[in-house]
Amino acid sequence: MPAEKSKVIGISKVSIPTIQHMKTPYFVLLLEDENGNKWAEKSKKEYKVGEEIVLSAKKDKDAVAVWRIKYDVLEGIKKVIYLLGGLEINSEKKILILPTLDSPKHPYFAANTTPAFLENMFKYLIEKGADKKNIKVAAQSFDEVPIEFSAQKSQLLNICQSYGILPLDLAKTNFIKKTEGELNFEISEEAFNTDLIINLPILKTGKVSASDNVLKFLKKESFLGLKYLYSKEEIMEKLNKILSLHLTLADGETIQKANQFTIFLGVILASFNSLNLDRVFNEIIMFKDLPEFIRKTKIEEIPIVGREIEEVQCETEKL
């Protein structure tokens, strides 16, 4: 993981825009840490050679951590969790991971959380002291395709088996009735029998992928009934009041565009507020046709830590 402190040892100013870097001028910094490691980083702010850059964590449940990754997923996971103040992990802690598992497609379609992202989440937790026996990976199908098909084709099942971690079909668990306001929910008891929920969605253009994924804790029939009576915004708002605070770590390395073709974006996002994370992601990809209920979330009111939005921003629909 790059150091929390680094020194600027070189600067280049870029004034010519490209498709992936539309806003100019920006600066490419050559940084060095105390161990002599060197790397390049884009910055919207101008620095002077010799200046020190310090990355500060922010313990704010509404903050969104943004980091650029290029194939080193584990480094990205470590960085965004650090930026949110870290996690307390030990061998006794019960952890439930909720990946996106929507369709029986190979990983290169970016329809489901990638095997690499799930595996590196395992590596991080085990490195921090988690016991594999206390980690579960849960999912549920909301359509007619059995979840087992999606788990196998996506290769997520292989990753679970290779680590000896229990995969769980939420549809086969017990459901508990909960009421919040006028809404009556049936929620898997697994959501309440855990110490830490990690929402692990893959991001998709124009979607609220992070917020949508949490709905998989609902009984399928309960969700289908609720969505005809209430807006998705109301369902999500009330459900989040019932569920314990959960961490979302979002896979944005390779994303689906609106036409379902994929593109390398190379980011990882994290937050304890999935709605804010969805809003930040759509700002990063400069997507104009936002789902209505996240338009209400003002981007300038969301605390951002790590990389600035402009430093990772890319109008992906033009690529």
ZAMAR-239102 format. One line per field, with one value per residue (C-alpha): residue number from 0; residue in one letter; x, y, z. Coordinates in Angstrom, 2 decimals, decimal comma, always signed. Layout:
ZAMAR-239102
k	(NUM|...)
r	(A|...)
east	(X|...)
north	(Y|...)
up	(Z|...)
//
This chain:
ZAMAR-239102
k	(0|1|2|3|4|5|6|7|8|9|10|11|12|13|14|15|16|17|18|19|20|21|22|23|24|25|26|27|28|29|30|31|32|33|34|35|36|37|38|39|40|41|42|43|44|45|46|47|48|49|50|51|52|53|54|55|56|57|58|59|60|61|62|63|64|65|66|67|68|69|70|71|72|73|74|75|76|77|78|79|80|81|82|83|84|85|86|87|88|89|90|91|92|93|94|95|96|97|98|99|100|101|102|103|104|105|106|107|108|109|110|111|112|113|114|115|116|117|118|119|120|121|122|123|124|125|126|127|128|129|130|131|132|133|134|135|136|137|138|139|140|141|142|143|144|145|146|147|148|149|150|151|152|153|154|155|156|157|158|159|160|161|162|163|164|165|166|167|168|169|170|171|172|173|174|175|176|177|178|179|180|181|182|183|184|185|186|187|188|189|190|191|192|193|194|195|196|197|198|199|200|201|202|203|204|205|206|207|208|209|210|211|212|213|214|215|216|217|218|219|220|221|222|223|224|225|226|227|228|229|230|231|232|233|234|235|236|237|238|239|240|241|242|243|244|245|246|247|248|249|250|251|252|253|254|255|256|257|258|259|260|261|262|263|264|265|266|267|268|269|270|271|272|273|274|275|276|277|278|279|280|281|282|283|284|285|286|287|288|289|290|291|292|293|294|295|296|297|298|299|300|301|302|303|304|305|306|307|308|309|310|311|312|313|314|315|316|317|318)
r	(M|P|A|E|K|S|K|V|I|G|I|S|K|V|S|I|P|T|I|Q|H|M|K|T|P|Y|F|V|L|L|L|E|D|E|N|G|N|K|W|A|E|K|S|K|K|E|Y|K|V|G|E|E|I|V|L|S|A|K|K|D|K|D|A|V|A|V|W|R|I|K|Y|D|V|L|E|G|I|K|K|V|I|Y|L|L|G|G|L|E|I|N|S|E|K|K|I|L|I|L|P|T|L|D|S|P|K|H|P|Y|F|A|A|N|T|T|P|A|F|L|E|N|M|F|K|Y|L|I|E|K|G|A|D|K|K|N|I|K|V|A|A|Q|S|F|D|E|V|P|I|E|F|S|A|Q|K|S|Q|L|L|N|I|C|Q|S|Y|G|I|L|P|L|D|L|A|K|T|N|F|I|K|K|T|E|G|E|L|N|F|E|I|S|E|E|A|F|N|T|D|L|I|I|N|L|P|I|L|K|T|G|K|V|S|A|S|D|N|V|L|K|F|L|K|K|E|S|F|L|G|L|K|Y|L|Y|S|K|E|E|I|M|E|K|L|N|K|I|L|S|L|H|L|T|L|A|D|G|E|T|I|Q|K|A|N|Q|F|T|I|F|L|G|V|I|L|A|S|F|N|S|L|N|L|D|R|V|F|N|E|I|I|M|F|K|D|L|P|E|F|I|R|K|T|K|I|E|E|I|P|I|V|G|R|E|I|E|E|V|Q|C|E|T|E|K|L)
east	(+0,00|+1,41|+2,62|+0,32|+2,99|+4,91|+7,08|+6,79|+10,02|+8,78|+5,91|+4,48|+1,69|-0,74|-2,75|-3,99|-7,22|-7,78|-10,91|-10,02|-8,73|-11,08|-10,49|-7,23|-4,89|-3,94|-0,66|+1,15|+3,20|+6,14|+5,97|+8,38|+7,80|+10,26|+11,19|+12,23|+9,17|+8,23|+5,00|+3,08|-0,24|-2,66|-3,54|-5,85|-3,82|-0,41|+2,43|+6,07|+8,99|+9,78|+6,22|+4,79|+1,42|-0,43|-3,50|-5,87|-8,60|-12,14|-14,41|-17,68|-20,44|-21,42|-17,88|-16,89|-13,32|-12,04|-8,84|-7,26|-6,21|-4,43|-4,73|-3,54|-6,98|-5,70|-3,76|-6,94|-9,03|-6,47|-6,31|-10,05|-10,67|-7,82|-9,30|-12,59|-10,88|-10,14|-11,94|-11,58|-11,20|-10,44|-10,89|-14,21|-15,88|-18,70|-18,51|-21,11|-20,06|-22,76|-21,38|-23,31|-24,50|-27,16|-26,66|-24,86|-22,10|-18,33|-16,28|-15,24|-18,86|-18,57|-22,12|-21,17|-18,53|-15,29|-13,48|-10,36|-12,29|-13,87|-10,58|-8,71|-11,46|-10,80|-7,06|-7,56|-9,83|-7,59|-4,51|-6,31|-7,00|-10,42|-11,15|-12,37|-14,94|-16,61|-16,85|-19,92|-20,64|-24,36|-26,48|-29,98|-31,68|-34,60|-35,39|-35,98|-32,29|-31,09|-28,37|-26,16|-25,87|-24,73|-22,31|-20,68|-20,48|-19,20|-16,42|-17,31|-18,19|-14,66|-13,14|-15,29|-14,42|-10,69|-10,73|-13,05|-15,58|-19,28|-21,44|-25,03|-28,28|-30,29|-33,53|-33,08|-32,56|-35,15|-36,76|-37,74|-40,60|-39,61|-41,62|-40,31|-42,96|-45,62|-43,37|-43,43|-40,28|-39,23|-35,45|-33,03|-32,03|-28,44|-28,35|-28,84|-26,62|-23,40|-21,00|-20,02|-21,81|-19,60|-21,59|-19,41|-21,13|-19,73|-20,53|-22,55|-23,30|-26,56|-27,32|-27,45|-25,50|-24,37|-27,81|-29,60|-27,38|-28,49|-32,07|-30,96|-31,43|-35,20|-37,36|-38,02|-41,80|-41,53|-39,45|-41,69|-44,73|-43,11|-41,85|-45,39|-46,52|-43,51|-40,62|-37,20|-36,01|-38,55|-37,70|-33,96|-34,35|-36,47|-34,41|-31,19|-32,76|-33,41|-30,10|-26,98|-24,37|-22,65|-19,55|-19,77|-16,62|-17,40|-15,58|-15,04|-11,97|-13,88|-17,46|-20,43|-21,46|-25,14|-24,97|-23,47|-20,10|-17,25|-14,52|-11,53|-12,14|-9,66|-11,27|-12,38|-14,91|-15,91|-18,46|-20,84|-23,47|-24,26|-26,45|-23,63|-21,28|-23,66|-23,89|-20,11|-19,63|-22,05|-20,25|-16,92|-18,21|-19,97|-23,26|-26,05|-29,21|-29,08|-31,76|-34,09|-33,67|-29,90|-30,16|-31,41|-28,09|-25,88|-22,38|-20,80|-22,29|-20,67|-17,34|-14,69|-11,44|-8,52|-8,53|-10,55|-13,39|-11,78|-8,58|-10,32|-13,16|-13,83|-16,83|-17,10|-20,11|-17,95|-15,36)
north	(+0,00|+3,45|+5,40|+7,78|+10,44|+11,09|+13,81|+15,44|+14,86|+15,75|+17,59|+17,73|+20,11|+18,79|+21,29|+19,17|+17,24|+13,63|+11,49|+10,02|+13,29|+16,00|+18,67|+20,58|+21,77|+18,99|+17,84|+14,52|+14,18|+11,89|+10,88|+9,12|+7,69|+7,29|+3,80|+5,07|+3,75|+5,97|+6,29|+8,75|+10,29|+12,70|+15,82|+18,77|+20,79|+22,22|+21,34|+22,32|+19,93|+19,01|+19,46|+16,69|+15,08|+13,53|+11,33|+11,73|+9,30|+10,54|+8,67|+9,88|+7,43|+9,65|+9,96|+8,20|+6,98|+7,09|+5,45|+4,67|+1,06|-0,69|-4,43|-4,29|-4,80|-5,71|-2,45|-0,56|-2,37|-1,58|+2,06|+2,85|+1,08|+3,06|+6,29|+5,56|+5,02|+1,29|-1,82|-3,78|-7,41|-10,43|-14,20|-14,05|-11,51|-12,87|-11,37|-11,55|-10,58|-9,68|-9,65|-8,70|-11,99|-11,10|-13,39|-16,54|-14,76|-15,07|-12,47|-10,51|-9,31|-7,35|-8,37|-9,75|-8,98|-10,30|-13,34|-11,19|-8,65|-11,29|-13,15|-10,00|-9,19|-12,61|-11,93|-8,61|-10,05|-13,05|-10,82|-8,67|-11,73|-12,98|-16,71|-18,25|-20,22|-16,94|-15,58|-16,20|-15,13|-14,61|-13,96|-14,46|-14,63|-12,29|-13,87|-17,40|-18,30|-20,40|-18,62|-21,71|-21,16|-17,58|-18,53|-21,18|-19,22|-16,08|-18,19|-16,79|-20,30|-21,48|-18,71|-19,59|-23,27|-22,60|-20,65|-23,07|-20,29|-21,05|-19,77|-19,10|-18,82|-16,20|-17,53|-20,71|-18,88|-17,91|-14,49|-12,14|-9,65|-6,05|-2,84|+0,65|+3,33|+2,00|-0,60|-4,24|-6,18|-9,81|-9,80|-12,72|-13,36|-13,69|-9,90|-9,78|-12,75|-11,08|-8,52|-6,94|-6,74|-6,00|-5,03|-5,94|-4,68|-4,19|-0,76|-0,21|+2,94|+4,67|+2,19|+2,44|-0,80|-0,43|+0,45|-2,14|-4,94|-4,51|-5,30|-8,93|-9,32|-9,13|-12,14|-12,17|-12,10|-9,31|-7,17|-7,78|-6,75|-3,65|-2,30|-2,08|+0,00|+2,14|+3,77|+2,17|+5,26|+4,67|+0,96|+1,63|+4,44|+2,34|-0,83|+1,00|+2,14|-1,47|-2,98|-2,37|-0,03|-1,82|-1,12|-0,95|-1,73|-1,23|-2,86|-0,19|-1,62|-2,76|-1,51|-2,04|+0,95|+1,65|-0,60|-3,38|-3,22|-3,05|-0,50|-0,28|+2,53|+1,51|+2,82|+1,42|+3,20|+2,63|+4,13|+3,36|+5,24|+3,25|+6,01|+8,54|+6,01|+5,50|+9,28|+9,70|+6,87|+8,40|+11,73|+10,04|+8,57|+11,89|+10,15|+12,65|+10,52|+9,79|+7,75|+10,42|+9,72|+10,10|+13,44|+14,83|+13,97|+17,00|+15,93|+18,97|+17,92|+14,46|+14,26|+12,79|+11,24|+9,87|+10,99|+13,99|+13,17|+15,23|+13,21|+9,95|+11,37|+10,00|+10,40|+6,67|+6,76|+8,48|+5,71)
up	(+0,00|-0,90|+2,11|+3,94|+3,40|+0,20|-1,26|-4,68|-6,63|-10,12|-11,83|-15,35|-16,34|-18,96|-21,00|-23,91|-23,17|-24,18|-24,17|-20,79|-19,34|-20,59|-17,96|-18,25|-17,02|-14,62|-13,14|-13,15|-9,98|-9,43|-5,78|-3,45|+0,01|+2,87|+1,64|-1,76|-3,62|-6,58|-8,54|-10,72|-9,73|-11,40|-9,44|-10,11|-7,61|-8,43|-6,06|-5,84|-5,83|-2,24|-0,95|+1,23|+0,51|+3,44|+3,03|+5,97|+6,99|+7,69|+10,10|+8,61|+7,68|+4,74|+3,31|+0,09|-0,37|-3,95|-5,15|-8,49|-9,05|-11,88|-11,36|-7,71|-6,18|-2,71|-2,47|-3,42|-0,81|+1,89|+0,86|+0,80|+4,11|+5,66|+4,26|+6,05|+9,38|+9,15|+10,36|+13,58|+12,56|+14,76|+14,65|+16,50|+14,25|+12,07|+8,59|+5,82|+2,29|-0,25|-3,83|-6,94|-8,43|-10,98|-13,96|-15,17|-17,10|-17,30|-15,39|-18,50|-18,94|-15,65|-14,78|-11,37|-8,77|-10,23|-8,78|-8,27|-6,22|-3,99|-3,57|-2,56|-0,07|+1,48|+1,52|+3,27|+5,96|+6,63|+6,75|+9,35|+11,52|+10,42|+10,72|+7,46|+9,48|+10,42|+6,87|+4,71|+1,14|+0,54|-2,55|-3,88|-7,26|-7,88|-11,26|-12,56|-12,88|-9,91|-7,97|-8,28|-12,05|-11,61|-8,83|-11,00|-14,28|-12,56|-10,93|-7,50|-6,35|-7,24|-5,15|-2,14|-2,44|-2,81|+0,47|+2,25|+2,82|+3,04|+0,13|+1,17|-0,79|+1,11|-0,39|+1,69|+4,98|+7,57|+7,14|+9,94|+9,71|+10,38|+10,13|+9,45|+9,05|+6,69|+5,12|+6,19|+5,33|+5,40|+5,84|+5,99|+9,57|+8,32|+8,15|+11,93|+12,85|+11,80|+13,24|+9,94|+6,59|+3,58|+0,50|-2,50|-5,67|-9,14|-10,55|-13,73|-15,69|-14,80|-12,03|-8,26|-8,03|-4,43|-3,08|-5,21|-3,97|-0,35|-1,43|-1,81|+1,95|+1,36|+0,66|-3,07|-2,69|-0,14|-2,48|-5,51|-3,46|-2,02|-5,33|-6,70|-3,74|-2,99|-4,81|-4,69|-2,83|-0,04|+0,19|+0,40|+2,92|+5,29|+4,84|+5,71|+8,98|+9,94|+8,85|+10,89|+9,47|+6,60|+4,57|+0,79|-1,20|-4,86|-7,77|-10,45|-12,18|-15,26|-15,62|-17,88|-19,97|-20,68|-23,77|-21,58|-23,31|-20,82|-20,27|-17,94|-15,43|-12,75|-9,57|-6,25|-4,02|-0,41|+1,95|+4,78|+2,74|-0,41|-1,89|-1,65|-3,25|-6,19|-6,64|-6,64|-9,13|-11,62|-11,21|-11,93|-15,21|-16,02|-16,66|-17,33|-17,17|-13,45|-11,68|-10,31|-6,62|-6,63|-8,45|-5,15|-3,53|-4,11|-5,03|-3,38|-0,02|-0,04|+1,84|-0,50|+0,74|-1,23|-4,85|-6,02|-8,41|-11,18|-10,86|-11,82|-13,91|-17,38|-19,71|-20,32|-22,66|-25,29|-25,28)
//
